[in-house]
Amino acid sequence: MHLKKIKVNKEKSRDEDAKRLSALTPGFSGADIANVCNEGAIIAARHDKKNVSLKEFENATERVIGGIE
């Protein structure tokens, strides 16, 4: 649901990305998952990437959990 508006890596299916995202975010609320998706998109945009990859979602998860450095 939260990945619908985000351009993800076309090499993998959206279902694979959704499964990996769910594994990264156990116990998160829907709002937390939405924050991770949005933060992943922001991180990708900062690096001039056209798609959001798993690396950006992992970095976004760390940022949502730990906050800003």
DOPAKE-302423 format. One line per 4 residues: their letters; for each residue x, y, z of C-alpha. Coordinates in nm, 3 decimals, m for minus. Layout:
N
A> X Y Z | ... $
***
This chain:
69
MHLK> 0.000 0.000 0.000 | 0.271 0.249 0.097 | 0.487 0.160 m0.204 | 0.224 0.244 m0.467 $
KIKV> 0.341 0.600 m0.530 | 0.714 0.527 m0.499 | 0.925 0.427 m0.798 | 1.109 0.115 m0.689 $
NKEK> 1.383 m0.080 m0.860 | 1.240 m0.243 m1.173 | 1.475 m0.543 m1.150 | 1.264 m0.679 m0.864 $
SRDE> 0.890 m0.704 m0.839 | 0.698 m0.470 m0.611 | 0.595 m0.775 m0.405 | 0.959 m0.861 m0.336 $
DAKR> 1.025 m0.506 m0.219 | 0.712 m0.516 m0.002 | 0.823 m0.844 0.159 | 1.170 m0.709 0.231 $
LSAL> 1.026 m0.386 0.369 | 0.798 m0.583 0.599 | 1.099 m0.781 0.722 | 1.282 m0.454 0.797 $
TPGF> 0.990 m0.308 0.994 | 0.850 m0.566 1.238 | 0.612 m0.411 1.488 | 0.595 m0.078 1.306 $
SGAD> 0.263 0.100 1.275 | 0.127 0.200 0.937 | 0.244 0.556 0.995 | 0.596 0.434 1.074 $
IANV> 0.606 0.230 0.753 | 0.482 0.533 0.558 | 0.764 0.736 0.716 | 1.019 0.474 0.610 $
CNEG> 0.887 0.480 0.252 | 0.892 0.859 0.236 | 1.236 0.881 0.394 | 1.367 0.621 0.146 $
AIIA> 1.238 0.834 m0.140 | 1.404 1.143 0.009 | 1.736 0.962 0.048 | 1.719 0.842 m0.315 $
ARHD> 1.639 1.195 m0.435 | 1.936 1.337 m0.244 | 2.161 1.099 m0.438 | 1.993 1.182 m0.773 $
KKNV> 1.852 0.832 m0.814 | 1.539 0.775 m1.018 | 1.431 0.466 m0.822 | 1.430 0.371 m0.456 $
SLKE> 1.629 0.055 m0.385 | 1.655 m0.170 m0.084 | 1.962 0.022 0.035 | 1.758 0.341 0.069 $
FENA> 1.484 0.157 0.259 | 1.745 0.014 0.497 | 1.895 0.359 0.557 | 1.547 0.505 0.603 $
TERV> 1.459 0.236 0.859 | 1.770 0.321 1.060 | 1.684 0.690 1.041 | 1.324 0.638 1.154 $
IGGI> 1.432 0.412 1.441 | 1.733 0.617 1.553 | 1.633 0.965 1.445 | 1.854 1.228 1.289 $
E> 2.226 1.199 1.363 $
***
